[in-house]
Amino acid sequence: AVDRKDHYTRVHSDRVTAIAVRFATWLGRSDTELEALYIAGQLHDVGKIAVPDSILRRPGRLTPEEREHLRQHVVFSELMIKDVPQLDLVVSAVGAHHERWDGSGYPRGLKGDAIPELGRLLSIADAVAAMTQDRPYTKARTLEEALAEVVAGRGRQFDPALADAFLRFAETG
């Protein structure tokens, strides 16, 4: 359904999943966490089904009202997957992938270690995937530029320890 509505979201979800699972594997995470990240990566933006096409496909900057509506996709995603049995790790990762280490993220404004760890990991994969892919409103950045943004967001947007680990992971290819 998401692919039919917005092809970018499907390609993006595949890229987020690949980055998150490779990074988590590199970190030595458990099979349970890897499976949860795989599912969360695929489902993290499923709530965009509830966002009007005029917002998803808009080629310019969004108005504050449109941006707030787009931010609700996280809540919609959680609502859509919350009753799937045995997916607690998936739901917490999906619900936290736009939270920020400094507490300025959404939808709950969680801060630091209050953000579920898989959500913190998924947020780095999501950001890198988004920055390195053409979008309706911006051209793709190089991997080097995206990694510079991870450095800039360390301790603000991203968990500093995970950001540092991601940079080491990226160096290993």
C-alpha positions as CSV (number, residue, x, y, z in Angstrom):
1,A,0.0,0.0,0.0
2,V,2.8,2.4,0.8
3,D,4.6,1.5,-2.4
4,R,1.5,2.3,-4.4
5,K,1.1,5.6,-2.7
6,D,4.7,6.8,-2.6
7,H,7.5,4.8,-4.4
8,Y,10.1,6.9,-2.6
9,T,9.0,5.5,0.8
10,R,9.4,1.9,-0.3
11,V,12.9,2.4,-1.7
12,H,13.8,4.4,1.4
13,S,12.4,1.7,3.7
14,D,14.5,-0.9,1.9
15,R,17.6,1.3,2.3
16,V,17.0,2.0,5.9
17,T,16.5,-1.7,6.6
18,A,19.7,-2.7,4.8
19,I,21.8,0.0,6.7
20,A,20.2,-0.7,10.1
21,V,20.6,-4.5,9.9
22,R,24.2,-4.3,8.6
23,F,25.1,-1.8,11.3
24,A,23.4,-3.9,14.0
25,T,25.2,-7.0,12.7
26,W,28.5,-5.2,12.8
27,L,27.7,-4.2,16.4
28,G,27.1,-7.9,17.3
29,R,23.4,-7.5,18.1
30,S,21.2,-10.6,18.8
31,D,19.2,-12.4,16.2
32,T,16.1,-11.1,18.0
33,E,17.2,-7.5,17.6
34,L,18.3,-8.0,14.0
35,E,14.9,-9.5,13.2
36,A,13.1,-6.6,15.0
37,L,15.3,-4.0,13.1
38,Y,14.5,-5.7,9.8
39,I,10.8,-5.5,10.4
40,A,11.0,-2.0,11.9
41,G,13.0,-0.8,8.9
42,Q,10.3,-2.0,6.6
43,L,7.5,-0.6,8.6
44,H,8.9,2.6,10.1
45,D,7.1,4.9,7.6
46,V,4.0,2.8,7.0
47,G,2.0,5.6,8.6
48,K,2.6,7.8,5.6
49,I,-0.4,6.0,4.1
50,A,-2.4,8.5,6.2
51,V,-0.5,11.5,4.9
52,P,-2.1,13.3,1.9
53,D,-0.2,13.0,-1.4
54,S,-0.1,16.8,-1.6
55,I,2.2,16.8,1.4
56,L,4.3,13.6,0.6
57,R,5.0,14.7,-3.0
58,R,5.4,18.4,-2.5
59,P,8.5,19.6,-4.3
60,G,9.2,22.6,-2.0
61,R,9.4,23.3,1.7
62,L,6.4,22.3,3.8
63,T,4.4,24.8,5.7
64,P,4.5,24.4,9.5
65,E,1.0,22.9,9.4
66,E,2.0,20.4,6.7
67,R,5.2,19.5,8.6
68,E,3.2,18.8,11.7
69,H,0.8,16.6,9.7
70,L,3.8,14.7,8.2
71,R,5.3,14.2,11.7
72,Q,2.1,12.4,12.7
73,H,3.2,9.5,10.4
74,V,5.1,8.0,13.3
75,V,2.0,7.9,15.5
76,F,0.0,6.4,12.6
77,S,2.7,3.8,12.0
78,E,2.6,2.8,15.7
79,L,-1.2,2.5,15.6
80,M,-1.1,0.4,12.5
81,I,1.4,-2.2,13.9
82,K,0.8,-2.0,17.7
83,D,-1.4,-5.1,17.9
84,V,0.8,-7.4,15.9
85,P,1.8,-10.2,18.3
86,Q,5.3,-10.3,19.8
87,L,6.5,-7.1,18.2
88,D,7.4,-5.0,21.2
89,L,10.9,-4.2,20.0
90,V,9.5,-3.3,16.5
91,V,6.9,-1.0,17.8
92,S,9.3,0.8,20.2
93,A,11.9,1.2,17.3
94,V,9.2,2.5,14.9
95,G,7.8,4.9,17.5
96,A,11.2,6.3,18.4
97,H,12.9,6.7,15.0
98,H,12.3,10.5,15.0
99,E,13.2,11.1,18.6
100,R,16.4,13.1,19.2
101,W,19.1,12.5,21.8
102,D,18.6,16.1,23.1
103,G,14.8,15.7,23.5
104,S,13.8,17.9,20.6
105,G,12.4,15.0,18.4
106,Y,8.9,13.7,18.0
107,P,6.3,12.4,18.7
108,R,7.1,12.2,22.4
109,G,10.1,14.4,22.9
110,L,12.0,11.6,24.5
111,K,15.6,12.3,25.5
112,G,18.8,10.3,25.8
113,D,18.6,6.8,27.2
114,A,14.8,7.2,27.5
115,I,14.7,6.6,23.7
116,P,14.6,2.9,23.0
117,E,18.0,1.8,21.7
118,L,16.7,0.2,18.5
119,G,14.9,3.5,17.8
120,R,18.2,5.4,18.3
121,L,20.0,3.0,15.9
122,L,17.1,3.2,13.4
123,S,17.2,7.0,13.4
124,I,20.8,7.0,12.2
125,A,20.1,4.5,9.4
126,D,16.9,6.5,8.5
127,A,18.8,9.8,8.4
128,V,21.7,8.5,6.3
129,A,19.4,6.7,3.9
130,A,17.3,9.9,3.5
131,M,20.3,12.1,3.0
132,T,21.9,9.9,0.3
133,Q,18.7,9.5,-1.8
134,D,17.1,12.0,-4.2
135,R,13.8,13.3,-2.7
136,P,11.1,15.5,-4.3
137,Y,12.5,18.5,-2.5
138,T,16.2,17.9,-2.4
139,K,19.0,16.1,-4.3
140,A,21.0,13.3,-2.7
141,R,24.1,14.1,-0.7
142,T,27.3,12.1,-0.9
143,L,28.0,9.5,1.8
144,E,30.8,11.7,3.0
145,E,28.3,14.6,3.4
146,A,25.8,12.4,5.2
147,L,28.6,11.2,7.6
148,A,29.5,14.8,8.3
149,E,25.9,15.4,9.3
150,V,26.1,12.4,11.7
151,V,29.1,14.0,13.2
152,A,27.3,17.4,13.4
153,G,24.2,15.7,15.0
154,R,26.3,13.7,17.6
155,G,24.9,14.4,21.0
156,R,22.1,16.5,19.6
157,Q,20.1,14.4,17.1
158,F,22.0,11.1,17.6
159,D,23.1,9.0,20.5
160,P,26.8,9.9,20.7
161,A,28.1,6.4,21.3
162,L,26.0,5.0,18.4
163,A,27.0,7.9,16.2
164,D,30.7,7.2,16.9
165,A,30.1,3.5,16.2
166,F,28.3,4.2,13.0
167,L,31.3,6.3,11.8
168,R,33.6,3.4,12.5
169,F,31.2,1.0,10.8
170,A,31.1,3.3,7.7
171,E,34.9,3.3,7.5
172,T,34.9,-0.5,7.3
173,G,32.6,-0.3,4.3
